[in-house]
């Protein structure tokens, strides 16, 4: 039978509490590779987005503005209500290169929103949330609009090790972030059940911390 989607409804507001037209982006958290969906919020800020079951991050973007992601659990046939906020944003752009130094087309770019401690460091206990995705073009270039502040940009493609950099995004400015892919890593191990016996057929996921 066909899977029944859920829905996320809400409004988009700016930092002055005004309702604004925007594009609403959703990125799946657990799926690998991550799945992305989007819709348009009307001039009165209202939006409605159907999504498959699972956990998603949802954020809004309007000209010169973008918002931080909100985590939402979508359930089949149910509606979740979420208000989204946008604030001044900048553009992060750059080129992704491979181990040989040549530009990499069709690489996946992800902006990862990380929880921060009061002193501004990564809060590894609370992890990270995907907030935006893009693909490099034929010349290895990419660009994405992100909220002002520290943003972590990650790049990857099958067969290569990922690359990551954190940059400071300033409102209304373009920030350069070139990335170079490395040698892939490999994780090996054994999955055991509650009684310590090998468990076949288990799915193993690696999630950025």
Residue pairs with C-beta under 8 A, 6 or more apart in sequence:
3 52
3 53
3 76
4 53
4 76
4 77
5 50
5 51
5 52
5 53
5 74
5 76
6 50
6 51
6 52
6 53
6 74
6 75
6 76
6 77
6 78
6 79
6 80
7 48
7 49
7 50
7 51
7 74
7 78
7 79
7 80
8 26
8 48
8 49
8 51
8 56
8 58
8 72
8 74
8 79
8 80
8 81
8 82
9 46
9 47
9 48
9 49
9 79
9 80
9 81
9 82
10 46
10 47
10 81
10 82
10 83
10 84
11 19
11 41
11 44
11 45
11 46
11 47
11 83
11 84
12 19
12 20
12 21
12 22
12 24
12 41
12 45
12 47
12 60
12 62
12 67
12 83
12 84
12 85
12 86
13 19
13 20
13 45
13 83
13 84
13 85
13 86
14 20
14 62
14 65
14 85
14 86
14 87
15 85
15 86
15 87
15 88
19 44
19 45
19 46
20 41
20 45
20 62
20 65
20 86
21 40
21 41
21 42
21 43
21 45
21 62
22 40
22 41
22 45
22 47
22 60
22 61
22 62
22 65
22 84
22 86
23 38
23 39
23 40
23 41
23 60
23 61
23 62
24 38
24 39
24 40
24 41
24 47
24 49
24 58
24 59
24 60
24 61
24 84
25 36
25 37
25 38
25 58
25 59
25 60
25 61
25 131
25 132
26 36
26 37
26 38
26 49
26 51
26 56
26 57
26 58
26 72
27 34
27 35
27 36
27 56
27 57
27 69
27 130
27 131
27 132
27 133
28 34
28 35
28 36
28 52
28 54
28 55
28 56
29 54
29 55
29 56
29 57
29 71
29 129
29 130
30 54
30 55
30 205
31 54
32 205
33 108
34 110
34 130
34 133
35 52
36 133
37 49
37 50
37 51
38 49
39 47
39 48
39 49
40 47
41 47
41 60
47 60
47 84
49 58
51 74
52 74
53 74
53 75
53 76
54 73
54 74
55 71
55 72
55 73
55 74
56 71
56 72
56 73
56 74
57 69
57 70
57 71
57 72
57 113
57 129
57 130
57 131
58 69
58 70
58 72
58 82
58 84
59 66
59 67
59 68
59 69
59 70
59 84
59 131
59 132
60 66
60 67
60 84
60 85
60 86
61 67
61 86
61 89
61 145
62 86
64 88
64 89
64 171
64 172
65 86
65 87
65 88
65 89
66 86
66 87
66 89
66 145
66 146
66 147
67 84
67 85
67 86
67 87
67 147
68 85
68 113
68 131
68 147
69 113
69 129
69 130
69 131
70 82
70 84
71 129
72 80
72 82
73 80
74 80
86 147
87 147
87 148
88 147
88 148
88 171
88 172
89 145
89 146
89 147
89 148
89 169
89 171
90 145
90 146
90 148
90 169
90 170
90 171
90 172
90 173
90 174
90 175
91 143
91 144
91 145
91 146
91 173
91 174
91 175
92 111
92 143
92 144
92 146
92 151
92 153
92 167
92 169
92 174
92 175
92 177
93 141
93 142
93 143
93 144
93 174
93 175
93 176
93 177
94 141
94 142
94 153
94 176
94 177
94 178
94 179
95 103
95 136
95 139
95 140
95 141
95 142
95 178
95 179
96 103
96 104
96 107
96 109
96 136
96 140
96 142
96 155
96 163
96 178
96 179
96 180
96 181
97 103
97 104
97 140
97 178
97 179
97 180
97 181
98 104
98 160
98 180
98 181
99 160
99 180
99 181
99 182
99 183
101 180
102 140
103 136
103 139
103 140
103 141
104 136
104 140
104 155
104 157
104 160
104 181
105 136
105 137
105 138
105 139
105 140
106 135
106 136
106 157
107 135
107 136
107 140
107 142
107 155
107 156
107 157
107 181
108 133
108 134
108 135
108 155
108 156
108 157
109 133
109 134
109 135
109 136
109 142
109 144
109 153
109 154
109 155
110 130
110 132
110 133
110 134
110 153
110 154
110 155
110 156
111 130
111 131
111 132
111 133
111 144
111 146
111 151
111 152
111 153
111 154
112 128
112 129
112 130
112 131
112 152
112 153
112 154
112 208
113 128
113 129
113 130
113 131
113 151
113 152
114 122
114 123
114 127
114 128
114 129
114 152
115 122
115 123
115 126
115 127
115 128
116 122
116 123
116 150
117 123
120 150
122 128
124 209
127 207
127 208
127 209
128 152
128 208
128 209
131 146
132 144
132 145
132 146
134 142
134 143
134 144
135 142
136 142
136 155
146 169
147 169
148 169
148 170
148 171
149 168
149 169
150 166
150 167
150 168
150 169
151 166
151 167
151 168
151 169
152 164
152 165
152 166
153 164
153 165
153 166
153 167
153 177
153 179
154 162
154 163
154 164
154 208
155 162
155 163
155 164
155 179
155 181
156 162
156 163
156 181
157 181
159 184
160 181
160 182
160 183
160 184
161 181
161 182
161 183
161 184
161 185
162 181
162 182
163 179
163 180
163 181
163 182
164 179
165 177
165 179
167 175
167 176
167 177
168 175
169 175
187 206
189 204
190 198
191 198
191 199
191 202
191 204
192 198
192 199
193 199
